[in-house]
Amino acid sequence: MYLLKDQLKTLWFADDEATARNAWQEWAGMALGSGIDALVRFTRKLEPYLEGIVSSARHRLNTSLLEGMNNQIKVIKRMAYGYHDTADSF
């Protein structure tokens, strides 16, 4: 089970889509052949997301830029607290 867990991690860090797809096929074969019910169910649940998982090899995205932008928005909102909108003034 621990071996399969570590092998699944390598799928997300594959260098290209072909390598990721091959890694999935190898891992899924071992997982389904293990006979462990929980692992078989987990593998079946991952299968619909395979294209997204494989495409992560081509599109290396992380959330650090997005988190930074969200933080800046929060800071601006905090600084603007208490200001009134001139269009709504009576």
C-alpha positions as CSV (number, residue, x, y, z in Angstrom):
1,M,0.0,0.0,0.0
2,Y,2.8,2.4,0.9
3,L,4.5,1.7,-2.4
4,L,1.4,2.5,-4.3
5,K,1.0,5.7,-2.4
6,D,4.5,6.9,-3.3
7,Q,4.0,5.8,-7.0
8,L,0.8,7.8,-7.2
9,K,2.7,11.0,-6.1
10,T,5.1,10.6,-9.1
11,L,2.1,10.8,-11.4
12,W,1.6,14.5,-10.5
13,F,5.2,15.3,-11.1
14,A,5.6,13.7,-14.5
15,D,7.6,15.6,-17.1
16,D,5.2,15.2,-19.9
17,E,1.7,13.9,-20.6
18,A,2.8,10.6,-22.1
19,T,4.9,9.8,-19.0
20,A,2.0,10.7,-16.8
21,R,-0.5,8.6,-18.7
22,N,2.0,5.6,-18.6
23,A,2.4,6.1,-14.9
24,W,-1.3,6.1,-14.4
25,Q,-1.8,2.9,-16.4
26,E,0.9,1.2,-14.4
27,W,-0.4,2.4,-11.1
28,A,-4.1,1.7,-11.9
29,G,-3.2,-1.8,-13.0
30,M,-1.4,-2.5,-9.7
31,A,-4.1,-0.8,-7.6
32,L,-7.0,-2.7,-9.3
33,G,-5.0,-5.9,-9.1
34,S,-4.2,-5.5,-5.4
35,G,-7.7,-6.8,-4.4
36,I,-7.9,-4.1,-1.6
37,D,-11.5,-2.9,-1.8
38,A,-10.7,0.7,-0.6
39,L,-7.9,1.1,-3.1
40,V,-10.1,-0.2,-6.0
41,R,-12.8,2.2,-5.1
42,F,-10.3,5.1,-4.9
43,T,-8.9,4.2,-8.3
44,R,-12.4,4.1,-9.8
45,K,-13.1,7.6,-8.3
46,L,-9.9,9.0,-9.8
47,E,-10.5,7.7,-13.3
48,P,-13.0,10.5,-14.3
49,Y,-10.3,13.1,-13.4
50,L,-7.5,11.4,-15.4
51,E,-7.4,14.0,-18.2
52,G,-7.0,16.8,-15.7
53,I,-4.4,15.0,-13.8
54,V,-2.4,14.1,-17.0
55,S,-2.7,17.7,-18.3
56,S,-1.0,19.0,-15.1
57,A,2.2,17.6,-16.7
58,R,1.8,20.2,-19.5
59,H,0.3,23.1,-17.6
60,R,2.4,23.5,-14.4
61,L,0.0,25.7,-12.3
62,N,0.3,26.5,-8.7
63,T,-1.8,28.7,-6.5
64,S,1.0,31.0,-5.2
65,L,0.2,33.8,-7.6
66,L,-3.5,33.6,-7.0
67,E,-3.0,33.5,-3.2
68,G,-0.9,36.7,-3.5
69,M,-3.5,38.5,-5.5
70,N,-6.3,37.4,-3.1
71,N,-4.2,38.8,-0.2
72,Q,-3.7,42.1,-2.0
73,I,-7.5,42.4,-2.5
74,K,-8.1,41.7,1.2
75,V,-5.5,44.4,2.1
76,I,-7.2,47.0,-0.2
77,K,-10.6,46.1,1.2
78,R,-9.3,46.5,4.7
79,M,-7.8,49.9,3.9
80,A,-11.0,51.0,2.2
81,Y,-13.2,50.1,5.2
82,G,-15.2,53.1,6.3
83,Y,-15.0,55.1,3.0
84,H,-18.3,56.1,1.6
85,D,-19.3,55.7,-2.0
86,T,-19.8,59.2,-3.5
87,A,-22.6,58.0,-5.8
88,D,-24.7,56.8,-2.9
89,S,-24.3,60.0,-0.9
90,F,-27.4,62.1,-0.2
